[in-house]
């Protein structure tokens, strides 16, 4: 086992003064950065839906049509990789699921405060963490988009980036 020899005081004094003065704060800041980098909130796991074959085909087409970025947030799909899930950004991230079962929150008068964005109607409900879940209505597949609290200035903003892909791949109808 090799041993690192101790640094002598004479050797430290031979370094230029700015280097000697800057070394401790730089080392301290590096340690703090490493600690803080590992303390981000862990992302909730995303379980891919298991749609029926006809809906699965629509969802696979939607997955290919989805944008690489949503309002400056890069697409970073959750693990395990699935054509039924997509995500943008990190901590917090916007998550899309295609082929979900009809959510219960659509039973609570879904069109009372539901937004229509670029000719795509959405039902909405809270996500339980301060954000919202939006789900397409009157389409051949249910597409749910979860927008976490604080991810965007307006919680509905990312929907406009996704509606063109939804309209072109998931037809109207039930």
TORKOL-4160 file (C-alpha; in steps of 0.2 Angstrom, whole numbers, padded with zeros to 4 digits, m for minus):
174
<pt num="1" X="0000" Y="0000" Z="0000"/>
<pt num="2" X="0008" Y="0017" Z="m0005"/>
<pt num="3" X="0007" Y="0031" Z="0006"/>
<pt num="4" X="0006" Y="0049" Z="0001"/>
<pt num="5" X="0020" Y="0059" Z="0009"/>
<pt num="6" X="0016" Y="0074" Z="0020"/>
<pt num="7" X="0018" Y="0091" Z="0012"/>
<pt num="8" X="0031" Y="0100" Z="0021"/>
<pt num="9" X="0029" Y="0118" Z="0027"/>
<pt num="10" X="0044" Y="0124" Z="0017"/>
<pt num="11" X="0036" Y="0117" Z="0001"/>
<pt num="12" X="0019" Y="0126" Z="0004"/>
<pt num="13" X="0029" Y="0142" Z="0007"/>
<pt num="14" X="0037" Y="0140" Z="m0010"/>
<pt num="15" X="0020" Y="0142" Z="m0018"/>
<pt num="16" X="0015" Y="0160" Z="m0024"/>
<pt num="17" X="0005" Y="0169" Z="m0010"/>
<pt num="18" X="m0012" Y="0170" Z="m0021"/>
<pt num="19" X="m0011" Y="0151" Z="m0023"/>
<pt num="20" X="m0009" Y="0148" Z="m0005"/>
<pt num="21" X="m0023" Y="0160" Z="0000"/>
<pt num="22" X="m0035" Y="0153" Z="m0013"/>
<pt num="23" X="m0032" Y="0134" Z="m0010"/>
<pt num="24" X="m0043" Y="0133" Z="0006"/>
<pt num="25" X="m0058" Y="0142" Z="0000"/>
<pt num="26" X="m0058" Y="0133" Z="m0017"/>
<pt num="27" X="m0057" Y="0116" Z="m0008"/>
<pt num="28" X="m0071" Y="0121" Z="0003"/>
<pt num="29" X="m0082" Y="0127" Z="m0011"/>
<pt num="30" X="m0078" Y="0111" Z="m0021"/>
<pt num="31" X="m0084" Y="0101" Z="m0006"/>
<pt num="32" X="m0100" Y="0111" Z="m0004"/>
<pt num="33" X="m0104" Y="0109" Z="m0022"/>
<pt num="34" X="m0102" Y="0090" Z="m0021"/>
<pt num="35" X="m0113" Y="0089" Z="m0006"/>
<pt num="36" X="m0127" Y="0100" Z="m0014"/>
<pt num="37" X="m0126" Y="0091" Z="m0030"/>
<pt num="38" X="m0131" Y="0075" Z="m0022"/>
<pt num="39" X="m0145" Y="0083" Z="m0012"/>
<pt num="40" X="m0158" Y="0087" Z="m0025"/>
<pt num="41" X="m0175" Y="0080" Z="m0023"/>
<pt num="42" X="m0177" Y="0063" Z="m0030"/>
<pt num="43" X="m0189" Y="0061" Z="m0045"/>
<pt num="44" X="m0204" Y="0051" Z="m0042"/>
<pt num="45" X="m0203" Y="0035" Z="m0052"/>
<pt num="46" X="m0214" Y="0034" Z="m0068"/>
<pt num="47" X="m0223" Y="0018" Z="m0071"/>
<pt num="48" X="m0227" Y="0016" Z="m0089"/>
<pt num="49" X="m0245" Y="0012" Z="m0093"/>
<pt num="50" X="m0250" Y="m0004" Z="m0102"/>
<pt num="51" X="m0262" Y="0001" Z="m0115"/>
<pt num="52" X="m0272" Y="m0010" Z="m0127"/>
<pt num="53" X="m0265" Y="m0014" Z="m0144"/>
<pt num="54" X="m0275" Y="m0001" Z="m0153"/>
<pt num="55" X="m0270" Y="0013" Z="m0141"/>
<pt num="56" X="m0252" Y="0007" Z="m0140"/>
<pt num="57" X="m0250" Y="0010" Z="m0158"/>
<pt num="58" X="m0257" Y="0028" Z="m0156"/>
<pt num="59" X="m0245" Y="0031" Z="m0141"/>
<pt num="60" X="m0230" Y="0024" Z="m0150"/>
<pt num="61" X="m0234" Y="0037" Z="m0164"/>
<pt num="62" X="m0236" Y="0051" Z="m0152"/>
<pt num="63" X="m0219" Y="0046" Z="m0144"/>
<pt num="64" X="m0210" Y="0048" Z="m0161"/>
<pt num="65" X="m0219" Y="0065" Z="m0164"/>
<pt num="66" X="m0215" Y="0073" Z="m0147"/>
<pt num="67" X="m0204" Y="0088" Z="m0146"/>
<pt num="68" X="m0186" Y="0087" Z="m0140"/>
<pt num="69" X="m0188" Y="0102" Z="m0129"/>
<pt num="70" X="m0203" Y="0110" Z="m0120"/>
<pt num="71" X="m0201" Y="0129" Z="m0116"/>
<pt num="72" X="m0182" Y="0127" Z="m0115"/>
<pt num="73" X="m0182" Y="0110" Z="m0105"/>
<pt num="74" X="m0174" Y="0096" Z="m0114"/>
<pt num="75" X="m0182" Y="0079" Z="m0116"/>
<pt num="76" X="m0175" Y="0067" Z="m0103"/>
<pt num="77" X="m0187" Y="0051" Z="m0103"/>
<pt num="78" X="m0189" Y="0042" Z="m0087"/>
<pt num="79" X="m0182" Y="0025" Z="m0083"/>
<pt num="80" X="m0187" Y="0012" Z="m0089"/>
<pt num="81" X="m0188" Y="0018" Z="m0106"/>
<pt num="82" X="m0206" Y="0016" Z="m0114"/>
<pt num="83" X="m0215" Y="0023" Z="m0129"/>
<pt num="84" X="m0229" Y="0027" Z="m0117"/>
<pt num="85" X="m0219" Y="0039" Z="m0106"/>
<pt num="86" X="m0209" Y="0055" Z="m0109"/>
<pt num="87" X="m0202" Y="0069" Z="m0098"/>
<pt num="88" X="m0194" Y="0086" Z="m0100"/>
<pt num="89" X="m0183" Y="0095" Z="m0088"/>
<pt num="90" X="m0177" Y="0089" Z="m0071"/>
<pt num="91" X="m0181" Y="0093" Z="m0053"/>
<pt num="92" X="m0195" Y="0096" Z="m0056"/>
<pt num="93" X="m0200" Y="0088" Z="m0072"/>
<pt num="94" X="m0215" Y="0088" Z="m0084"/>
<pt num="95" X="m0221" Y="0070" Z="m0087"/>
<pt num="96" X="m0232" Y="0064" Z="m0101"/>
<pt num="97" X="m0240" Y="0047" Z="m0100"/>
<pt num="98" X="m0250" Y="0040" Z="m0115"/>
<pt num="99" X="m0263" Y="0026" Z="m0114"/>
<pt num="100" X="m0268" Y="0028" Z="m0096"/>
<pt num="101" X="m0285" Y="0022" Z="m0089"/>
<pt num="102" X="m0298" Y="0035" Z="m0088"/>
<pt num="103" X="m0294" Y="0045" Z="m0072"/>
<pt num="104" X="m0306" Y="0047" Z="m0058"/>
<pt num="105" X="m0304" Y="0066" Z="m0058"/>
<pt num="106" X="m0313" Y="0067" Z="m0075"/>
<pt num="107" X="m0329" Y="0062" Z="m0065"/>
<pt num="108" X="m0329" Y="0079" Z="m0056"/>
<pt num="109" X="m0336" Y="0090" Z="m0070"/>
<pt num="110" X="m0320" Y="0089" Z="m0080"/>
<pt num="111" X="m0325" Y="0103" Z="m0092"/>
<pt num="112" X="m0330" Y="0116" Z="m0079"/>
<pt num="113" X="m0312" Y="0123" Z="m0078"/>
<pt num="114" X="m0304" Y="0113" Z="m0092"/>
<pt num="115" X="m0293" Y="0122" Z="m0104"/>
<pt num="116" X="m0294" Y="0119" Z="m0123"/>
<pt num="117" X="m0277" Y="0122" Z="m0130"/>
<pt num="118" X="m0274" Y="0122" Z="m0149"/>
<pt num="119" X="m0290" Y="0113" Z="m0152"/>
<pt num="120" X="m0286" Y="0099" Z="m0139"/>
<pt num="121" X="m0298" Y="0098" Z="m0124"/>
<pt num="122" X="m0290" Y="0094" Z="m0107"/>
<pt num="123" X="m0298" Y="0089" Z="m0090"/>
<pt num="124" X="m0288" Y="0094" Z="m0075"/>
<pt num="125" X="m0285" Y="0090" Z="m0057"/>
<pt num="126" X="m0272" Y="0093" Z="m0044"/>
<pt num="127" X="m0257" Y="0081" Z="m0043"/>
<pt num="128" X="m0256" Y="0081" Z="m0024"/>
<pt num="129" X="m0240" Y="0091" Z="m0023"/>
<pt num="130" X="m0245" Y="0108" Z="m0028"/>
<pt num="131" X="m0245" Y="0105" Z="m0047"/>
<pt num="132" X="m0258" Y="0099" Z="m0060"/>
<pt num="133" X="m0262" Y="0084" Z="m0070"/>
<pt num="134" X="m0270" Y="0087" Z="m0087"/>
<pt num="135" X="m0278" Y="0073" Z="m0097"/>
<pt num="136" X="m0285" Y="0074" Z="m0115"/>
<pt num="137" X="m0303" Y="0071" Z="m0117"/>
<pt num="138" X="m0313" Y="0066" Z="m0132"/>
<pt num="139" X="m0298" Y="0057" Z="m0140"/>
<pt num="140" X="m0295" Y="0039" Z="m0144"/>
<pt num="141" X="m0281" Y="0038" Z="m0131"/>
<pt num="142" X="m0280" Y="0046" Z="m0114"/>
<pt num="143" X="m0264" Y="0057" Z="m0113"/>
<pt num="144" X="m0259" Y="0064" Z="m0096"/>
<pt num="145" X="m0247" Y="0078" Z="m0093"/>
<pt num="146" X="m0241" Y="0081" Z="m0076"/>
<pt num="147" X="m0235" Y="0099" Z="m0073"/>
<pt num="148" X="m0226" Y="0101" Z="m0056"/>
<pt num="149" X="m0227" Y="0116" Z="m0045"/>
<pt num="150" X="m0215" Y="0129" Z="m0050"/>
<pt num="151" X="m0209" Y="0121" Z="m0066"/>
<pt num="152" X="m0216" Y="0136" Z="m0077"/>
<pt num="153" X="m0222" Y="0153" Z="m0074"/>
<pt num="154" X="m0240" Y="0147" Z="m0078"/>
<pt num="155" X="m0244" Y="0129" Z="m0075"/>
<pt num="156" X="m0253" Y="0127" Z="m0092"/>
<pt num="157" X="m0238" Y="0134" Z="m0102"/>
<pt num="158" X="m0231" Y="0117" Z="m0108"/>
<pt num="159" X="m0247" Y="0111" Z="m0115"/>
<pt num="160" X="m0246" Y="0122" Z="m0131"/>
<pt num="161" X="m0229" Y="0113" Z="m0134"/>
<pt num="162" X="m0237" Y="0096" Z="m0135"/>
<pt num="163" X="m0254" Y="0099" Z="m0143"/>
<pt num="164" X="m0248" Y="0098" Z="m0161"/>
<pt num="165" X="m0240" Y="0081" Z="m0158"/>
<pt num="166" X="m0256" Y="0075" Z="m0149"/>
<pt num="167" X="m0267" Y="0081" Z="m0163"/>
<pt num="168" X="m0257" Y="0073" Z="m0177"/>
<pt num="169" X="m0256" Y="0056" Z="m0169"/>
<pt num="170" X="m0271" Y="0053" Z="m0157"/>
<pt num="171" X="m0288" Y="0056" Z="m0166"/>
<pt num="172" X="m0304" Y="0063" Z="m0159"/>
<pt num="173" X="m0317" Y="0051" Z="m0153"/>
<pt num="174" X="m0319" Y="0039" Z="m0139"/>
